[in-house]
Amino acid sequence: MSLITQPAICLHQAMSAIESAQDTLWQASVFSQRDPFKSSPNEDSALVMPCGENSVVIAVADGCGGMRGGDKASKLAMDYLAESVEQSFYNPRLIRGAILDGIENANRAIQSLKIGAACTIAIVEFHDGMIRSYHAGDSMVLVTTNRGRVRYQSISHSPIGYAVESGMLQADAAMHHEDRHLISNCLGSPHMRIEVGPSIRLGKNDRVLVASDGLFDNLSTDEVVTILRCGELTNVAEKLSAIATQRMLTESTSMSASTPSKPDDLTFIALRQNREQRISATLV
């Protein structure tokens, strides 16, 4: 048994990239792409970090647009998370603490830049069929079954996210709201807080998605679930990215248009259990 000391995947400032990784019990596909209308760097970063046998941490960080150093903030978030998680190799009881430490260390490092840099972050830890999520901001975590039932969806730390959760605003209307880009929590803030999700045992056909807001600003949750719930993960990533990109390139004719068009950096990770290899491992 060899110690893995490097991330399986680490994407930063990607113009357009799709990569995949797997281990005995999990598979993951990662997509990242720059806003099609800008020439500045992609401010999103993604991480797939194996942390021992049957364990992995996946994460997406989204540099806050309109602020200096968004790309630096997202890279610092991934660097500090990877460094911290590495200390928990082969001891799943340490992963939770390592993730929390990594986020807090990144928050301090981003503040120390003193340029107003900030980013959101969403993380999922997987160990032997169990997952737990962590997030700050409006990057999303979604867990769905192959029948399309949403088992878990994180709540965006934003005025619009809270309005939808409370029932004051319909999800369809929220996608077109002029304040959808505003957030109330992020790394780089002295008031940053980490929301820790429930511990969930994945069903054999469940899928997990971690994504920047570039995805959910252009596709509804129902559309994402329909694509995510079945098929090979690479095909899922290709379909999600193709539809999101097409909408970014097609300007909405009005605020009431049925499909949104919000050009942005786009990054997501799809994860599932590796069922066939799990069966083989059990038989051995």
C-alpha positions, 0 to 999 in steps of 0.5 A, spaced: 500 500 500 503 506 497 502 513 500 499 518 495 502 524 496 499 528 490 492 530 488 489 525 483 486 532 479 488 539 481 485 544 476 486 552 476 485 557 471 483 552 466 481 555 459 477 548 458 479 541 461 475 535 463 479 529 467 477 523 470 480 519 476 478 513 480 480 508 485 477 502 488 471 504 491 470 511 487 470 514 480 470 522 479 470 526 473 472 534 473 470 539 468 473 546 468 472 552 463 473 559 463 467 564 462 467 564 454 466 572 454 472 574 458 480 573 456 482 574 464 484 567 467 479 562 470 478 564 477 475 557 479 479 551 481 478 544 483 481 538 487 480 531 487 484 528 493 485 521 495 486 520 502 487 513 503 484 507 501 477 508 499 477 515 501 477 521 497 475 529 498 473 533 492 472 540 492 470 546 488 472 553 489 470 559 485 473 566 486 469 572 487 468 576 480 469 583 480 474 583 486 481 583 485 485 576 486 479 571 485 483 566 482 489 567 487 483 566 492 481 559 489 488 557 488 489 558 496 483 554 498 485 548 494 492 548 496 491 549 503 485 544 503 490 539 500 495 540 504 491 539 510 487 533 508 494 530 506 495 529 514 489 525 514 491 519 509 489 512 512 485 515 518 478 517 516 477 519 523 481 525 521 478 527 515 473 532 518 478 536 522 483 536 516 478 539 512 475 544 517 483 546 518 484 547 511 478 551 510 480 556 516 487 556 514 485 558 507 481 563 509 486 566 513 491 566 508 486 569 503 485 575 508 493 576 509 493 578 501 490 584 503 487 586 496 480 584 498 480 577 494 475 572 496 472 565 494 466 560 495 468 553 496 464 547 496 467 540 499 465 533 499 469 527 503 467 520 501 469 514 505 467 507 504 460 509 501 459 515 506 459 522 504 459 529 508 459 536 505 462 542 507 461 549 504 461 557 504 458 561 499 454 559 493 458 553 490 453 547 490 453 540 493 447 536 490 446 528 491 441 525 487 438 517 486 438 514 479 430 515 479 431 523 480 430 524 487 434 529 490 437 526 497 441 533 499 442 539 496 446 545 500 443 552 501 446 557 498 449 563 503 446 568 499 439 573 500 436 569 494 438 562 496 435 563 503 429 566 500 428 560 496 429 555 502 424 559 506 419 559 500 419 566 499 421 566 492 420 560 487 426 557 484 425 559 477 424 566 479 430 566 483 434 564 476 433 570 473 433 575 479 438 581 479 441 580 485 442 572 484 450 574 484 450 577 491 453 572 497 453 573 504 459 568 506 465 567 503 473 565 504 477 571 505 472 574 510 473 575 517 466 573 518 466 566 514 463 560 517 463 553 515 456 549 514 457 542 515 452 537 512 449 531 514 453 524 514 449 520 508 450 513 506 450 513 498 446 508 495 449 504 489 446 508 484 447 515 487 451 521 484 454 526 487 455 533 484 460 539 487 459 545 482 460 553 482 455 557 481 456 557 473 452 551 473 446 552 477 445 559 474 444 556 467 441 550 469 435 548 473 436 543 479 431 539 475 435 539 469 442 538 472 438 532 476 436 529 469 443 529 466 446 527 472 442 521 475 445 516 469 450 514 464 458 514 465 460 520 469 464 523 463 458 523 458 455 527 464 460 532 464 460 533 457 452 534 457 452 538 463 458 543 460 455 543 453 448 545 455 451 550 460 456 553 455 450 554 450 446 558 454 452 562 456 453 564 449 445 565 448 443 572 450 436 571 454 431 576 450 428 578 457 428 577 464 422 573 464 425 568 459 424 561 460 432 559 460 437 563 463 444 566 460 449 568 465 456 567 462 461 565 468 467 561 469 464 553 470 467 548 474 464 541 477 465 535 479 461 528 479 462 523 483 459 516 484 461 509 487 465 504 483 460 498 484 463 493 479 470 494 483 467 494 490 463 487 488 470 485 486 474 487 492 468 484 497 469 477 493 476 477 494 
